[in-house]
Structures are given as C-alpha cells and as structure tokens.
Amino acid sequence: MAHPYSKPYVSIIALFALSACSGGGTSNTGPEAFTSVADLPENGTVTFSGKSVTADFIASLDTGEVALTSVNSDADGALSIDLNNRLITAAHISGNGADTSFDTANGDSVVANSGLIGITSAAGDSIAVFIDPTTSTLDHSTFGFWMDGYPRGGHASNANVTGTLGVGSYGVTTAASNMPTSGSATYVGSSIGFAKSSDGDPYVTASDITMTTSDFSTMTINSSNTYGTSLITGDRAMPELNFSGTGSINGSGFDASVTATAASGAVNGQFYGPGAREIGGTFELSGPNTDYIGAFGAK
C-alpha cells in the first residue's frame, strides 16, 4: 500500500516544471542586502528582510492529516538566496525558529517556472515555494511558503512526526517619509499559503489578492479564486477561504481584520519600494477545524 505522503512532492513540484537548476553552489562574493530586482547580482548572496508567520505541526502517518500546534504571527523573518549566473542555487529561510536551508551542492533541487521557484530537499522532507525574484513582475519584494520535517514514508505506522512551516513577505520597505498622504491606489497580486482544511487535508494554496485605498489612511483587501494542492489527495478550488476586510494604514504599514466563510483573522502588511509602489504581507485565519496562513505581494 502506498504511503499517504508519497504523492505530495510530485504534485506540488509538478506545478512548476520538469527540469531543475543544478550545480553552482555558493559564489565568492559577500552577502548584500536586497535593494531591487534590477540590482540583483549575477553571482553572490542576497538577503531579503521582512515579516513571517510560522507554525509548529504534528503530522499523522496513518491519516496524513496535519495539525498546527502553535502559530507565531507577524514575526521578523529573512530570506537569503545564492545566485550563480542569476540562477538560484541555494536558499536559507528564517522566521521565529522555523528555519530551513537548501543547497543544490548538497543534492537539493531548485525548479523554476512561470515566475515561481519550487525547492525540495534531497531527503524529500522539506519544500519551499517562492515568487522568483529574478523573474518576478515585483521589483522591490518577494514572498512564499516553506515546510520542514514533512514525512515521506519509512516511519512506523500509528506514529506522529513533528515539523515547522511558515510563510513570509520580504522586500525594501517604503520609508515613512516617502509614503503618499493622499490620493487613491489599487494593488493587484497573488498569495501563497498553507491551509489545514475542515476536510482533514493539508493544502498548499494560492489566491488572487486586491488591495485598495482611497486616501492612504484606510484600506480594503480581498482574496479571491483560492485554490489548493492537497498534500494527500488532489487539487481543488477552496472558495471557503476567500476573505475580505478593511483596515488602516499607519506609516509604511497596514493591518486589517478579514473574514472568510470558513475562518476569520488578520492581515499585516507593508508598502515596498519608492512611493509605495508595491505591497506585501502575511495573513492568519482560523475557524472550526480550519487553519489558514499565507503571504502575498501586489503592485
């Protein structure tokens, strides 16, 4: 009988491409802070600073279900990537103790397709999905999801395993002195996240995100067309996770209370780039038998 965790890595990574970038390893230039996509080096290490939501989880090897045991919201986080000929060959993600690293020199795989990066550890127990900063339409930010300690079999039945997961938004925050104080704006983008649904399955999710403001004092945010790839069964639309809400803008940040059919919670975000050209942030929602976290970016 197939182990309940034998499918997820195939289905998730297949969303990106069939061929992986390999080789390279780290370059000989020192790390530098991210400033913009235009300034990314051909070779070197670049560090993105931002915010994350992280969680500890327990996974049942019998049912495949994942339960979040603790969630840490709006914590400082960072993403570092190694570039070789402008291809990502390694990544380190940190956020409130939910840290993980990948390196193609150690046999980990990095798959790039359609503006996304899919990363899988050689052991198959860690995955990450990020907007590819080298090809993204976002100029000043990136975002994504990671999961560490996810089982792929080889464990005794009637057992549980533990791990960590997280989502993060990273970029160059707009200086408060450079924020607009009047006027209107609409930002359109997408999200990547993780959901433990009431049907019992854990999902990697994606959705469309729209945020509007009429005065750079208040804002409205909506998530729509939410879709999930189950780590156990298959893909499905998840309209019960579409959310909307209103909030306020303070300095170069914003926060909102949001509600979906299956859950409710909060969005925390920031403006990125000169003159608030982009936005990004994280969200955390919970409801009966439902946990949903994600990160987003828009311009």
Beta strands, then each sheet from edge to edge (+ up, - down):
strand 1: 31-33
strand 2: 44-60
strand 3: 66-84
strand 4: 87-95
strand 5: 100-103
strand 6: 109-113
strand 7: 116-120
strand 8: 126-131
strand 9: 141-148
strand 10: 160-171
strand 11: 185-196
strand 12: 202-213
strand 13: 218-230
strand 14: 235-237
strand 15: 243-250
strand 16: 253-260
strand 17: 264-272
strand 18: 278-287
strand 19: 290-298
sheet 1: 1+ 2+ 3- 4+ 5-
sheet 2: 1+ 2+ 10- 9+ 8- 7+ 6-
sheet 3: 14+ 13- 12+ 11- 19+ 18- 17+ 16- 15+
end
